[in-house]
Amino acid sequence: MWRTASGALCLALAFLLFAGVAEGQDDPSPTEPSEYVPAAGGDAPIRPGDQIRIEIWREPDFSGVFNVDEQGEITLPRLGRMRVTTGSANELQTHLREEFGAFLRNPSVDVVVLRRVGVHGEVRRPQLYMVDLTMTVRDVIALAGGVLETGNPNRVTIVRGGEEIRLERDEIASFATAELRSGDQIVVGRRSWFALNPIATITTAATVGPLLVGLVTRLFR
């Protein structure tokens, strides 16, 4: 019986050691933006709390960055108050081209929607960022300076109100900011103690392991 117990104990220690080393092998700094560009970026809905950057070629007086208020409206030069949360960036761009076309000849209108997103946890520059809808969660983390050596790039959570959304490893590179909402928080988790202290883990296992095996041997002798 004692051989079974001691074998199980050694197996458990080996598992803990392997888990710590495996996590330590993760890439600690995914600072290169991914090349994934979500097709739905321009079709994502505009929400309160967003910013809208409008550029009209050769018309600086009509261009600028405008905040979407709680009523889902922005205030534009010449056009006044306008509700924008009923459609997407592409739809707003078409609508503005028509509206400004009433007094500008063939206006060239470009619309970019920006989400207000916080980045926190184990990153180099935790703060609020305004991010456009073509970015991914990995891109936003790179914008915050990348993951610290103490951070785990595979432990990323999105906090929305009181809800936490844990992203799987393959989702981190593809989850688009178009799917986020202004006010969301991206949190990068910390590495485990085993990954941060590999030498101490090995030393402790080498020291404590034989002692525990010996104790189990005496108990079941």
Order of alpha helices (4+ residues) and beta strands (2+ residues): alpha-beta-beta-beta-beta-alpha-beta-beta-alpha-beta-beta-alpha-beta-alpha-alpha
